[in-house]
Amino acid sequence: LDGRVDEDGVSLVFTPAGGTPLASPVDLPISAVFAFARNGNMAARLSPSGDGFITWNAGETPQIGVAYRSRATGAPERGRIVSTPKVASTLRGYALARSGAAAVVWVESVSDTNVQLRAITRSAPDAPWSDPLTIRTSTSPIDAADIAIDDRGNARVAWIESARLWTSQIRATASAWEPAVSLGPASGDAQPVAQSSPN
């Protein structure tokens, strides 16, 4: 990534490894610049076809933001916040399929006894992001969450909760995540890796 900052915000340009920069930058609002200066991190994914997105976790009360850039349309989206306002959020995972389907998962700490695992998905470069959906609400910490998405836009999340490994999935045509399923005890230093393509 390369970028510039001006009075309107920050523009970031994707450059594939060994390639030339993509024509259109992804623009983030100036508020994101100040948020990074206080507390933030950013991640980016780029598909072989040139579709890509940026996700960030920043702010005094950390929030999750995304901005997608489709190679086909050449029209980058302006970044937007997708987590719940005024609720501290922590970025946990993000994925991009070869087709351009994308997914982001994060944890929101509503209170000491209310932790929510939430995600957004995008089934194709020319499709919109889904609404942010709650996958799991728990009174216990949700750790080591990860997400995967296949070329058709089906997504799966895996995480550790109360020393057990859990998973859930959503199909591209569905409007809600399926009920969480426990896969058994999480052993030692095990970290969940969400495998793409729900069956």
C-alpha positions in Angstrom: 0.0 0.0 0.0 1.0 3.6 -0.6 -0.9 6.7 0.4 -1.3 10.4 0.7 -3.0 12.6 3.2 -4.8 15.9 2.5 -7.5 18.1 4.0 -10.2 15.7 2.8 -8.7 12.5 4.2 -6.3 9.8 3.2 -6.0 7.9 -0.1 -4.5 4.5 -0.2 -3.3 2.8 -3.4 -3.0 -1.0 -3.9 0.1 -2.2 -5.6 0.2 -6.0 -6.5 3.6 -7.6 -5.7 5.8 -7.0 -8.7 3.1 -5.1 -10.5 2.0 -1.5 -11.2 -0.3 0.5 -8.8 -4.0 0.1 -9.5 -5.5 3.1 -11.1 -8.0 4.2 -8.4 -7.2 4.7 -4.8 -9.3 3.9 -1.8 -10.3 7.0 0.1 -10.8 7.1 3.9 -12.3 10.1 5.7 -10.0 12.5 7.6 -11.5 11.2 10.9 -9.7 7.9 10.2 -6.4 9.7 10.1 -6.8 11.1 13.6 -8.1 7.8 14.9 -4.9 6.0 13.7 -2.8 8.7 15.4 -4.4 7.8 18.7 -4.8 4.0 18.5 -5.2 1.9 15.5 -4.1 -0.8 13.1 -4.9 -1.5 9.4 -4.9 -4.6 7.2 -5.4 -5.1 3.5 -6.2 -7.9 1.1 -5.8 -8.0 -2.6 -7.1 -10.8 -4.9 -5.2 -12.0 -8.0 -7.8 -10.2 -10.2 -7.1 -6.9 -8.5 -10.2 -6.6 -6.2 -9.2 -5.6 -2.7 -10.3 -4.1 0.6 -8.9 -2.4 3.6 -10.1 -2.9 7.2 -9.1 -0.9 10.2 -9.5 -0.9 14.0 -9.0 2.5 15.4 -10.3 5.3 17.6 -10.5 6.4 21.2 -13.3 3.9 21.5 -11.9 1.5 18.9 -14.2 0.9 15.9 -14.1 -1.3 12.8 -14.1 0.3 9.4 -13.9 -1.1 5.8 -13.3 0.2 2.3 -13.6 -2.0 -0.8 -12.1 -1.4 -4.2 -13.3 -3.3 -7.3 -10.9 -3.7 -10.2 -13.7 -4.2 -12.7 -15.5 -0.9 -11.9 -12.5 1.1 -10.9 -14.7 2.9 -8.4 -13.3 2.7 -4.9 -15.7 3.1 -2.0 -15.3 5.7 0.7 -14.4 4.0 4.0 -17.2 3.5 6.6 -17.5 2.3 10.1 -19.4 -1.0 10.5 -19.1 -1.7 14.2 -21.6 -0.4 16.8 -21.0 3.2 17.7 -19.5 3.9 21.2 -18.9 0.2 21.8 -15.2 -0.9 22.0 -14.5 -3.3 19.1 -11.5 -5.5 18.3 -10.6 -6.7 14.8 -10.2 -10.5 14.8 -10.1 -11.7 11.2 -10.6 -10.9 7.6 -10.6 -12.8 4.3 -10.8 -12.3 0.6 -11.5 -15.1 -1.9 -10.1 -15.2 -5.4 -13.5 -14.1 -6.8 -13.4 -11.0 -4.7 -15.8 -12.2 -2.0 -14.8 -10.7 1.3 -15.5 -11.0 5.0 -14.5 -9.3 8.3 -15.1 -10.5 11.8 -14.6 -8.6 15.1 -15.6 -8.7 18.8 -17.6 -6.0 20.5 -17.3 -5.6 24.3 -20.8 -4.3 25.1 -20.1 -4.8 28.9 -18.1 -7.0 31.2 -20.8 -9.7 30.8 -21.9 -9.1 27.2 -19.4 -9.9 24.5 -20.6 -10.1 20.9 -18.9 -11.8 17.9 -20.0 -9.9 14.7 -19.2 -10.0 11.0 -19.9 -8.5 7.6 -19.6 -10.4 4.3 -19.6 -9.5 0.6 -20.5 -12.1 -1.9 -18.9 -10.5 -5.0 -17.0 -7.3 -6.0 -20.1 -5.7 -7.4 -22.3 -6.7 -4.4 -22.8 -4.5 -1.3 -21.5 -5.4 2.1 -24.0 -7.2 4.2 -25.4 -5.6 7.3 -23.2 -6.3 10.4 -24.6 -9.5 11.9 -24.2 -11.0 15.4 -22.8 -14.5 15.3 -22.6 -15.1 19.0 -23.4 -13.3 22.3 -21.6 -14.6 25.3 -20.9 -13.8 29.0 -17.4 -15.2 28.5 -14.5 -13.8 26.5 -14.4 -14.8 22.8 -10.8 -15.4 21.7 -8.8 -16.2 18.6 -11.6 -15.7 16.2 -10.9 -16.2 12.5 -13.0 -16.1 9.3 -12.8 -17.6 5.8 -15.0 -17.1 2.7 -15.2 -19.1 -0.5 -15.6 -17.8 -4.1 -19.4 -18.1 -3.9 -19.6 -15.9 -0.8 -20.2 -18.6 1.8 -18.4 -17.8 5.0 -17.3 -19.7 8.2 -16.0 -18.4 11.5 -14.1 -20.3 14.2 -13.3 -19.1 17.7 -12.4 -20.2 21.3 -14.9 -19.6 24.1 -14.8 -21.0 27.6 -11.8 -23.3 26.6 -13.9 -24.8 23.8 -13.6 -24.5 20.0 -16.7 -23.1 18.3 -17.8 -22.5 14.7 -20.6 -21.0 12.7 -21.3 -20.4 9.0 -23.5 -18.3 6.7 -24.4 -19.0 3.1 -24.2 -16.2 0.5 -28.0 -16.3 0.2 -28.8 -16.3 3.9 -29.6 -13.3 6.1 -28.4 -14.8 9.4 -25.5 -16.9 10.7 -26.4 -20.5 11.7 -26.4 -21.4 15.4 -22.9 -21.9 16.8 -21.7 -25.5 17.1 -19.1 -26.6 19.7 -16.3 -28.8 18.2 -14.9 -29.8 21.6 -12.2 -28.7 24.0 -9.6 -26.3 22.7 -6.3 -28.0 23.4 -3.2 -26.2 24.7 -2.0 -23.5 22.2 -4.5 -24.4 19.5 -5.7 -21.5 17.4 -8.8 -21.9 15.2 -8.3 -21.5 11.5 -11.6 -21.1 9.7 -11.8 -23.3 6.6 -13.5 -21.9 3.6 -16.6 -23.2 1.9 -19.3 -24.5 4.2 -20.6 -27.8 2.9 
